[in-house]
Amino acid sequence: MLSQIRSELSSKNARLVAVSKTYPASRILEMYNQGQRIFGENRPQEMLEKHTALPAEIQWHFIGHLQTNKVKSIAPFVSLIHSVDSLHLLQEIDKQAQKNNRVIDCLFQFHIAKEETKFGLSEQEAFEILQNPAFYALKNIRICGVMGMATYTDDINQIRDEFRQLKAIFDHLKANFFSKSVFFSEISMGMSGDWRIAVEEGSTLLRIGSLIFGDR
Ligand SMILES: *Cc1c(COP(=O)(O)O)cnc(C)c1O
């Protein structure tokens, strides 16, 4: 499954984030040995432990809700944070990145699902962050694109519609704030159940767990 998904994605210029949350380091190493380098985790402590135990070449993507007091533990090594949903969080990431003498890549997470429980910004809120002078004081973060989760449903049209909303938000942000940034290029959308639709709608980062690792 892993190699099939990876070859399908590489022909579309998209990359696989193997979502390894809850799976042991040994399973990650199996996939690493098959060439997979990007792994996604949603708990800082778990990601830190796996980072310490596994090869340094692994790029760790943080995909879960991130509390400001947990940023410090992942700042030395995290490769991309998919889940930025406030200026306050971004300021803390910038501060911890600066302490580690590095720049941390981030995505803005958007609320595109019809469900109450999913985190994320509205387009309006993202515009407000990007119009706030405080944002431009941040020198150790780099906004590389957007992330979103579709509603958990069998309704393919609804899922497609939500992915299109996220793509439209990406296009608006690109045109209004990042037209000169080569880094603003990522659209993180698509999971085990909806990844093919996400690819069709322009996803560049697919966050897939159970489909490749097996049921949790
Ligand atoms: C768990 C998780 C995934 C992967 O889910 P699967 O259904 O296992 O593919 C993707 N994105 C986020 C934010 C997750 O928490």
PDBQT file of the ligand as one rigid body, heavy atoms in Angstrom, charges set to zero:
ROOT
HETATM    1  C1  LIG A 301      -4.912  10.896  12.627  1.00  0.00    +0.000 C 
HETATM    2  C2  LIG A 301      -4.856  12.027  11.683  1.00  0.00    +0.000 A 
HETATM    3  C3  LIG A 301      -4.709  11.801  10.304  1.00  0.00    +0.000 A 
HETATM    4  C4  LIG A 301      -4.640  10.432   9.680  1.00  0.00    +0.000 C 
HETATM    5  O1  LIG A 301      -5.836   9.757   9.860  1.00  0.00    +0.000 OA
HETATM    6  P1  LIG A 301      -6.049   8.322   9.156  1.00  0.00    +0.000 P 
HETATM    7  O2  LIG A 301      -7.535   8.219   9.080  1.00  0.00    +0.000 OA
HETATM    8  O3  LIG A 301      -5.432   7.338  10.075  1.00  0.00    +0.000 OA
HETATM    9  O4  LIG A 301      -5.420   8.359   7.837  1.00  0.00    +0.000 OA
HETATM   10  C5  LIG A 301      -4.624  12.911   9.476  1.00  0.00    +0.000 A 
HETATM   11  N1  LIG A 301      -4.672  14.162   9.959  1.00  0.00    +0.000 NA
HETATM   12  C6  LIG A 301      -4.809  14.421  11.276  1.00  0.00    +0.000 A 
HETATM   13  C7  LIG A 301      -4.858  15.836  11.733  1.00  0.00    +0.000 C 
HETATM   14  C8  LIG A 301      -4.901  13.359  12.180  1.00  0.00    +0.000 A 
HETATM   15  O5  LIG A 301      -5.036  13.632  13.485  1.00  0.00    +0.000 OA
ENDROOT
TORSDOF 0
